[in-house]
């Protein structure tokens, strides 16, 4: 880059002159930067629309899924027993009596100062699960901590814990090895042996719980419940946890100790509030997207001081693709269903401005009069909205996604052109600066010559009229 010491020869402010010239030279680049900024702003708006369209597709898709609107509520007559109903449940009532809760097996060894040895090395510990599979571990030392670490690293049927158990007669600290099943219920039962898996198989390993002072604190057991208790149809239901999943299709029951032994009535009824909320949420999400599109395509009219009106468009004004998305969503939400039922009959009403309102009273009345038909109509509308919103927001093929990709391509191209202008302007500044530096040097030389000539002229003899 040329170096300029500002106007030494000419006295001119060369830096300011060059900066002014370059400001004019840079105008095309500024226009490119402005165009790129507009593309970035437009992409921000489009990404916002895409987020709203994707959210609408997700919400509507859930409502359109099979049985998604078959919402039911399960209630229990006993405080210690709770029930939940899924979409596959059927309204009705049944009685259940929980007689036993699930339990996780817990064993504790006799107090130990150190883990026993066998042949001079730490003895092996073998755990046998309910299926008969053995997990043999050999601790790194006779430290109880190493035994705990070995058991927990083995991935066997139990986890280990060291528990303080006082001291022996000499004051040496004693500890118990607590073993807890990794699974609840009868399937989590295990046995613990001091010895190798081969010794367990041969019947020569010592049962760890057979040592004096050891105990099975809590045996493994399944939860049990009775259906039709006290009748000839009495049926025992078991569970590895205290939750009886699908005790009847679609209904699960969870018990605590407070509910044991009590005959409990479980009632399954339609969840009108839940269905109404889904309908309301669907309309709100539709309005959210349509409102965002409306804001982006709105034309604002203003009146100037001279009385001349002007119009300003939004960032998406004139974009037929975006307007097409709005039309597709609107059509999906207000078009009659396949059986000729108008959405307004179930409370989804279109307004003059193109948005929708949700009439909860009308929806509830329709749901009461025809539960299945109303759910079917809402599911169909939700399905159409899902399709329209997905067509707009799908990651690769969505119309908004493609608009964003196109704008991004334009922005990238503008960025490349801007970068090219950076080098062009740098080269131009160097050339202009060199030209003005040369001019400054030339002017400095002329000024030097002028000064010399002036001094020479001043040194010439002077003559008057009287001089002869």
PAZA-197045 format. One line per field, with one value per residue (C-alpha): x, y, z; residue number from 1. Coordinates in steps of 0.1 Angstrom, whole numbers, plus 5000, padded with zeros to 4 digits. Layout:
x X | ...
y Y | ...
z Z | ...
i NUM | ...
END
This chain:
x 5000 | 5013 | 5023 | 5012 | 5025 | 4997 | 5004 | 5040 | 5046 | 5013 | 4997 | 4966 | 4947 | 4953 | 4938 | 4904 | 4905 | 4912 | 4885 | 4859 | 4868 | 4867 | 4833 | 4819 | 4838 | 4823 | 4787 | 4781 | 4794 | 4771 | 4742 | 4752 | 4755 | 4721 | 4706 | 4723 | 4709 | 4674 | 4678 | 4689 | 4660 | 4636 | 4651 | 4646 | 4609 | 4606 | 4623 | 4598 | 4570 | 4586 | 4588 | 4551 | 4541 | 4562 | 4546 | 4512 | 4520 | 4531 | 4501 | 4476 | 4493 | 4488 | 4451 | 4448 | 4465 | 4443 | 4424 | 4442 | 4409 | 4395 | 4405 | 4394 | 4398 | 4401 | 4391 | 4395 | 4374 | 4404 | 4430 | 4458 | 4450 | 4453 | 4443 | 4451 | 4434 | 4450 | 4433 | 4427 | 4406 | 4368 | 4345 | 4331 | 4336 | 4354 | 4365 | 4400 | 4415 | 4453 | 4465 | 4503 | 4528 | 4559 | 4591 | 4628 | 4650 | 4675 | 4702 | 4728 | 4758 | 4771 | 4794 | 4828 | 4862 | 4875 | 4863 | 4874 | 4902 | 4905 | 4940 | 4956 | 4936 | 4902 | 4874 | 4851 | 4815 | 4788 | 4753 | 4727 | 4696 | 4660 | 4667 | 4697 | 4724 | 4755 | 4776 | 4810 | 4832 | 4866 | 4875 | 4909 | 4916 | 4899 | 4887 | 4849 | 4851 | 4868 | 4840 | 4814 | 4832 | 4835 | 4798 | 4786 | 4809 | 4798 | 4763 | 4749 | 4714 | 4723 | 4740 | 4762 | 4766 | 4789 | 4771 | 4788 | 4782 | 4801 | 4834 | 4846 | 4861 | 4895 | 4879 | 4883 | 4855 | 4830 | 4808 | 4779 | 4777 | 4742 | 4730 | 4699 | 4682 | 4684 | 4649 | 4617 | 4594 | 4599 | 4620 | 4646 | 4652 | 4688 | 4711 | 4746 | 4774 | 4810 | 4828 | 4831 | 4804 | 4818 | 4816 | 4780 | 4772 | 4789 | 4770 | 4802 | 4799 | 4787 | 4754 | 4763 | 4729 | 4734 | 4762 | 4751 | 4742 | 4733 | 4697 | 4673 | 4659 | 4633 | 4625 | 4616 | 4579 | 4554 | 4525 | 4491 | 4456 | 4422 | 4396 | 4360 | 4372 | 4350 | 4332 | 4336 | 4353 | 4380 | 4412 | 4447 | 4468 | 4505 | 4530 | 4567 | 4560 | 4532 | 4516 | 4494 | 4497 | 4467 | 4449 | 4420 | 4429 | 4441 | 4438 | 4467 | 4463 | 4490 | 4488 | 4505 | 4504 | 4473 | 4453 | 4461 | 4432 | 4405 | 4380 | 4384 | 4360 | 4378 | 4356 | 4366 | 4348 | 4353 | 4376 | 4356 | 4379 | 4409 | 4393 | 4381 | 4416 | 4430 | 4404 | 4411 | 4449 | 4445 | 4426 | 4451 | 4480 | 4463 | 4457 | 4493 | 4505 | 4479 | 4486 | 4523 | 4517 | 4492 | 4517 | 4544 | 4521 | 4503 | 4503 | 4503 | 4489 | 4501 | 4492 | 4520 | 4519 | 4511 | 4480 | 4495 | 4490 | 4517 | 4517 | 4544 | 4544 | 4556 | 4586 | 4564 | 4540 | 4536 | 4550 | 4525 | 4540 | 4534 | 4499 | 4493 | 4503 | 4479 | 4451 | 4459 | 4458 | 4426 | 4409 | 4420 | 4404 | 4371 | 4362 | 4333 | 4343 | 4338 | 4303 | 4293 | 4296 | 4307 | 4336 | 4314 | 4290 | 4318 | 4328 | 4355 | 4343 | 4361 | 4361 | 4361 | 4398 | 4406 | 4413 | 4393 | 4376 | 4368 | 4332 | 4337 | 4300 | 4292 | 4319 | 4308 | 4272 | 4283 | 4305 | 4276 | 4251 | 4274 | 4308 | 4321 | 4310 | 4325 | 4358 | 4358 | 4351 | 4379 | 4403 | 4396 | 4401 | 4433 | 4445 | 4439 | 4457 | 4486 | 4490 | 4489 | 4513 | 4537 | 4537 | 4549 | 4575 | 4589 | 4627 | 4636 | 4604 | 4585 | 4576 | 4588 | 4620 | 4626 | 4620 | 4646 | 4671 | 4666 | 4671 | 4702 | 4716 | 4711 | 4726 | 4757 | 4761 | 4759 | 4785 | 4809 | 4804 | 4809 | 4842 | 4853 | 4846 | 4867 | 4898 | 4888 | 4884 | 4917 | 4935 | 4917 | 4926 | 4963 | 4962 | 4945 | 4968 | 4998 | 4985 | 4979 | 5013 | 5029 | 5010 | 5020 | 5057 | 5054 | 5038 | 5065 | 5092 | 5074 | 5072 | 5109 | 5117 | 5094 | 5112 | 5146 | 5135 | 5120 | 5153 | 5173 | 5151 | 5153 | 5191 | 5193 | 5207 | 5181 | 5183 | 5168 | 5162 | 5192 | 5216 | 5240
y 5000 | 5035 | 5056 | 5093 | 5119 | 5143 | 5172 | 5179 | 5193 | 5208 | 5215 | 5197 | 5173 | 5143 | 5118 | 5136 | 5139 | 5102 | 5092 | 5114 | 5098 | 5063 | 5070 | 5076 | 5046 | 5024 | 5033 | 5001 | 4980 | 4998 | 4990 | 4953 | 4954 | 4969 | 4942 | 4915 | 4931 | 4930 | 4893 | 4886 | 4905 | 4886 | 4853 | 4862 | 4868 | 4835 | 4815 | 4829 | 4817 | 4783 | 4779 | 4787 | 4764 | 4736 | 4741 | 4740 | 4708 | 4691 | 4702 | 4694 | 4661 | 4650 | 4658 | 4640 | 4608 | 4577 | 4577 | 4609 | 4626 | 4596 | 4614 | 4597 | 4604 | 4576 | 4582 | 4560 | 4556 | 4549 | 4576 | 4551 | 4539 | 4561 | 4553 | 4567 | 4561 | 4561 | 4567 | 4530 | 4528 | 4524 | 4543 | 4522 | 4511 | 4482 | 4471 | 4461 | 4451 | 4454 | 4428 | 4432 | 4458 | 4450 | 4448 | 4450 | 4424 | 4437 | 4414 | 4423 | 4403 | 4396 | 4423 | 4422 | 4438 | 4426 | 4404 | 4367 | 4352 | 4320 | 4305 | 4338 | 4359 | 4378 | 4353 | 4355 | 4366 | 4351 | 4365 | 4342 | 4359 | 4346 | 4329 | 4310 | 4331 | 4337 | 4369 | 4362 | 4390 | 4390 | 4422 | 4438 | 4434 | 4424 | 4459 | 4462 | 4492 | 4471 | 4445 | 4472 | 4485 | 4451 | 4442 | 4476 | 4473 | 4438 | 4447 | 4418 | 4414 | 4436 | 4468 | 4469 | 4494 | 4495 | 4501 | 4508 | 4481 | 4492 | 4477 | 4443 | 4436 | 4451 | 4483 | 4474 | 4490 | 4465 | 4469 | 4451 | 4445 | 4455 | 4440 | 4455 | 4440 | 4461 | 4451 | 4452 | 4423 | 4385 | 4387 | 4407 | 4380 | 4369 | 4348 | 4357 | 4332 | 4334 | 4314 | 4311 | 4303 | 4268 | 4263 | 4275 | 4251 | 4223 | 4232 | 4239 | 4277 | 4292 | 4310 | 4346 | 4349 | 4317 | 4333 | 4341 | 4378 | 4380 | 4385 | 4389 | 4423 | 4424 | 4395 | 4402 | 4400 | 4411 | 4433 | 4415 | 4426 | 4409 | 4416 | 4404 | 4396 | 4372 | 4359 | 4327 | 4349 | 4362 | 4369 | 4375 | 4401 | 4405 | 4433 | 4437 | 4472 | 4487 | 4499 | 4475 | 4485 | 4479 | 4461 | 4465 | 4477 | 4513 | 4517 | 4515 | 4514 | 4524 | 4515 | 4526 | 4510 | 4532 | 4514 | 4478 | 4455 | 4480 | 4472 | 4502 | 4513 | 4527 | 4549 | 4558 | 4587 | 4610 | 4639 | 4667 | 4694 | 4678 | 4675 | 4711 | 4723 | 4705 | 4722 | 4756 | 4751 | 4741 | 4773 | 4794 | 4779 | 4785 | 4821 | 4825 | 4815 | 4834 | 4865 | 4863 | 4860 | 4889 | 4911 | 4903 | 4910 | 4940 | 4973 | 5004 | 5037 | 5070 | 5106 | 5132 | 5168 | 5177 | 5155 | 5129 | 5093 | 5067 | 5030 | 5009 | 4971 | 4946 | 4923 | 4896 | 4919 | 4906 | 4871 | 4848 | 4817 | 4830 | 4841 | 4806 | 4791 | 4814 | 4803 | 4766 | 4769 | 4789 | 4764 | 4735 | 4750 | 4763 | 4738 | 4714 | 4679 | 4648 | 4643 | 4679 | 4692 | 4728 | 4736 | 4763 | 4736 | 4725 | 4761 | 4768 | 4800 | 4821 | 4859 | 4887 | 4893 | 4857 | 4846 | 4821 | 4821 | 4791 | 4790 | 4767 | 4765 | 4754 | 4728 | 4714 | 4713 | 4693 | 4670 | 4663 | 4657 | 4636 | 4627 | 4604 | 4626 | 4657 | 4640 | 4627 | 4662 | 4677 | 4650 | 4655 | 4693 | 4687 | 4663 | 4688 | 4715 | 4691 | 4685 | 4722 | 4731 | 4703 | 4713 | 4747 | 4737 | 4703 | 4704 | 4698 | 4701 | 4728 | 4759 | 4782 | 4761 | 4765 | 4802 | 4805 | 4784 | 4806 | 4838 | 4822 | 4815 | 4851 | 4864 | 4841 | 4854 | 4890 | 4882 | 4869 | 4901 | 4923 | 4905 | 4910 | 4947 | 4948 | 4939 | 4962 | 4992 | 4984 | 4984 | 5016 | 5034 | 5024 | 5038 | 5071 | 5076 | 5070 | 5095 | 5122 | 5115 | 5120 | 5152 | 5163 | 5156 | 5175 | 5205 | 5204 | 5206 | 5235 | 5253 | 5247 | 5261 | 5291 | 5298 | 5296 | 5319 | 5343 | 5345 | 5349 | 5377 | 5394 | 5393 | 5411 | 5447 | 5475 | 5506 | 5540 | 5568 | 5587 | 5558 | 5564
z 5000 | 4992 | 5021 | 5022 | 5045 | 5042 | 5018 | 5026 | 4991 | 4982 | 5016 | 5004 | 5027 | 5005 | 5030 | 5030 | 4992 | 4987 | 5012 | 4994 | 4961 | 4975 | 4991 | 4956 | 4942 | 4970 | 4962 | 4941 | 4969 | 4994 | 4972 | 4972 | 5010 | 5013 | 4990 | 5011 | 5043 | 5028 | 5019 | 5055 | 5069 | 5046 | 5056 | 5093 | 5086 | 5066 | 5093 | 5118 | 5095 | 5091 | 5128 | 5133 | 5104 | 5118 | 5152 | 5136 | 5117 | 5149 | 5170 | 5142 | 5135 | 5171 | 5170 | 5137 | 5148 | 5152 | 5185 | 5196 | 5203 | 5222 | 5254 | 5287 | 5323 | 5349 | 5386 | 5416 | 5447 | 5470 | 5478 | 5478 | 5443 | 5411 | 5376 | 5341 | 5308 | 5274 | 5240 | 5235 | 5267 | 5267 | 5290 | 5318 | 5354 | 5370 | 5405 | 5416 | 5450 | 5453 | 5478 | 5475 | 5464 | 5443 | 5462 | 5453 | 5470 | 5495 | 5511 | 5537 | 5547 | 5582 | 5596 | 5579 | 5586 | 5553 | 5525 | 5529 | 5509 | 5491 | 5483 | 5494 | 5470 | 5475 | 5473 | 5443 | 5447 | 5425 | 5420 | 5404 | 5390 | 5388 | 5354 | 5368 | 5350 | 5371 | 5374 | 5390 | 5403 | 5419 | 5439 | 5435 | 5472 | 5504 | 5510 | 5512 | 5489 | 5462 | 5466 | 5461 | 5431 | 5415 | 5420 | 5406 | 5376 | 5367 | 5354 | 5374 | 5390 | 5420 | 5431 | 5461 | 5490 | 5520 | 5553 | 5586 | 5612 | 5643 | 5655 | 5667 | 5701 | 5691 | 5678 | 5641 | 5620 | 5606 | 5575 | 5559 | 5522 | 5511 | 5478 | 5461 | 5431 | 5399 | 5390 | 5411 | 5413 | 5414 | 5382 | 5401 | 5427 | 5431 | 5453 | 5465 | 5470 | 5483 | 5456 | 5419 | 5394 | 5390 | 5427 | 5427 | 5399 | 5419 | 5451 | 5470 | 5473 | 5505 | 5505 | 5516 | 5533 | 5552 | 5573 | 5609 | 5610 | 5573 | 5563 | 5534 | 5544 | 5517 | 5494 | 5458 | 5450 | 5424 | 5431 | 5431 | 5424 | 5422 | 5396 | 5405 | 5440 | 5460 | 5429 | 5409 | 5382 | 5406 | 5386 | 5399 | 5381 | 5388 | 5380 | 5386 | 5398 | 5418 | 5386 | 5368 | 5331 | 5310 | 5338 | 5314 | 5278 | 5279 | 5317 | 5342 | 5380 | 5405 | 5442 | 5474 | 5508 | 5517 | 5490 | 5500 | 5506 | 5497 | 5470 | 5446 | 5419 | 5388 | 5365 | 5330 | 5314 | 5284 | 5289 | 5273 | 5287 | 5271 | 5237 | 5239 | 5247 | 5216 | 5194 | 5210 | 5206 | 5170 | 5162 | 5182 | 5162 | 5129 | 5138 | 5149 | 5115 | 5095 | 5117 | 5110 | 5072 | 5074 | 5092 | 5066 | 5036 | 5050 | 5029 | 5051 | 5036 | 5048 | 5040 | 5035 | 5045 | 5009 | 5010 | 4988 | 5000 | 4999 | 5004 | 5022 | 5018 | 5043 | 5036 | 5021 | 5001 | 4966 | 4974 | 4958 | 4974 | 5009 | 5001 | 4987 | 5020 | 5038 | 5014 | 5019 | 5057 | 5056 | 5032 | 5054 | 5084 | 5071 | 5043 | 5052 | 5063 | 5041 | 5055 | 5047 | 5082 | 5084 | 5109 | 5123 | 5136 | 5160 | 5169 | 5144 | 5128 | 5101 | 5105 | 5079 | 5084 | 5075 | 5111 | 5131 | 5164 | 5186 | 5201 | 5231 | 5239 | 5203 | 5204 | 5238 | 5226 | 5195 | 5216 | 5239 | 5211 | 5189 | 5206 | 5179 | 5150 | 5166 | 5173 | 5137 | 5123 | 5144 | 5135 | 5097 | 5100 | 5119 | 5093 | 5065 | 5085 | 5091 | 5054 | 5045 | 5073 | 5065 | 5028 | 5039 | 5065 | 5055 | 5060 | 5023 | 5002 | 5022 | 5002 | 5030 | 5033 | 4996 | 4997 | 5025 | 5005 | 4974 | 4995 | 5011 | 4977 | 4966 | 4999 | 4994 | 4958 | 4970 | 4997 | 4970 | 4950 | 4980 | 4988 | 4952 | 4956 | 4987 | 4967 | 4938 | 4962 | 4979 | 4946 | 4935 | 4968 | 4963 | 4927 | 4937 | 4967 | 4945 | 4919 | 4946 | 4962 | 4928 | 4923 | 4958 | 4950 | 4917 | 4934 | 4960 | 4933 | 4916 | 4949 | 4955 | 4920 | 4927 | 4959 | 4941 | 4913 | 4938 | 4957 | 4925 | 4913 | 4947 | 4944 | 4911 | 4912 | 4911 | 4889 | 4893 | 4868 | 4881 | 4876 | 4847
i 1 | 2 | 3 | 4 | 5 | 6 | 7 | 8 | 9 | 10 | 11 | 12 | 13 | 14 | 15 | 16 | 17 | 18 | 19 | 20 | 21 | 22 | 23 | 24 | 25 | 26 | 27 | 28 | 29 | 30 | 31 | 32 | 33 | 34 | 35 | 36 | 37 | 38 | 39 | 40 | 41 | 42 | 43 | 44 | 45 | 46 | 47 | 48 | 49 | 50 | 51 | 52 | 53 | 54 | 55 | 56 | 57 | 58 | 59 | 60 | 61 | 62 | 63 | 64 | 65 | 66 | 67 | 68 | 69 | 70 | 71 | 72 | 73 | 74 | 75 | 76 | 77 | 78 | 79 | 80 | 81 | 82 | 83 | 84 | 85 | 86 | 87 | 88 | 89 | 90 | 91 | 92 | 93 | 94 | 95 | 96 | 97 | 98 | 99 | 100 | 101 | 102 | 103 | 104 | 105 | 106 | 107 | 108 | 109 | 110 | 111 | 112 | 113 | 114 | 115 | 116 | 117 | 118 | 119 | 120 | 121 | 122 | 123 | 124 | 125 | 126 | 127 | 128 | 129 | 130 | 131 | 132 | 133 | 134 | 135 | 136 | 137 | 138 | 139 | 140 | 141 | 142 | 143 | 144 | 145 | 146 | 147 | 148 | 149 | 150 | 151 | 152 | 153 | 154 | 155 | 156 | 157 | 158 | 159 | 160 | 161 | 162 | 163 | 164 | 165 | 166 | 167 | 168 | 169 | 170 | 171 | 172 | 173 | 174 | 175 | 176 | 177 | 178 | 179 | 180 | 181 | 182 | 183 | 184 | 185 | 186 | 187 | 188 | 189 | 190 | 191 | 192 | 193 | 194 | 195 | 196 | 197 | 198 | 199 | 200 | 201 | 202 | 203 | 204 | 205 | 206 | 207 | 208 | 209 | 210 | 211 | 212 | 213 | 214 | 215 | 216 | 217 | 218 | 219 | 220 | 221 | 222 | 223 | 224 | 225 | 226 | 227 | 228 | 229 | 230 | 231 | 232 | 233 | 234 | 235 | 236 | 237 | 238 | 239 | 240 | 241 | 242 | 243 | 244 | 245 | 246 | 247 | 248 | 249 | 250 | 251 | 252 | 253 | 254 | 255 | 256 | 257 | 258 | 259 | 260 | 261 | 262 | 263 | 264 | 265 | 266 | 267 | 268 | 269 | 270 | 271 | 272 | 273 | 274 | 275 | 276 | 277 | 278 | 279 | 280 | 281 | 282 | 283 | 284 | 285 | 286 | 287 | 288 | 289 | 290 | 291 | 292 | 293 | 294 | 295 | 296 | 297 | 298 | 299 | 300 | 301 | 302 | 303 | 304 | 305 | 306 | 307 | 308 | 309 | 310 | 311 | 312 | 313 | 314 | 315 | 316 | 317 | 318 | 319 | 320 | 321 | 322 | 323 | 324 | 325 | 326 | 327 | 328 | 329 | 330 | 331 | 332 | 333 | 334 | 335 | 336 | 337 | 338 | 339 | 340 | 341 | 342 | 343 | 344 | 345 | 346 | 347 | 348 | 349 | 350 | 351 | 352 | 353 | 354 | 355 | 356 | 357 | 358 | 359 | 360 | 361 | 362 | 363 | 364 | 365 | 366 | 367 | 368 | 369 | 370 | 371 | 372 | 373 | 374 | 375 | 376 | 377 | 378 | 379 | 380 | 381 | 382 | 383 | 384 | 385 | 386 | 387 | 388 | 389 | 390 | 391 | 392 | 393 | 394 | 395 | 396 | 397 | 398 | 399 | 400 | 401 | 402 | 403 | 404 | 405 | 406 | 407 | 408 | 409 | 410 | 411 | 412 | 413 | 414 | 415 | 416 | 417 | 418 | 419 | 420 | 421 | 422 | 423 | 424 | 425 | 426 | 427 | 428 | 429 | 430 | 431 | 432 | 433 | 434 | 435 | 436 | 437 | 438 | 439 | 440 | 441 | 442 | 443 | 444 | 445 | 446 | 447 | 448 | 449 | 450 | 451 | 452 | 453 | 454 | 455 | 456 | 457 | 458 | 459 | 460 | 461 | 462 | 463 | 464 | 465 | 466 | 467 | 468
END
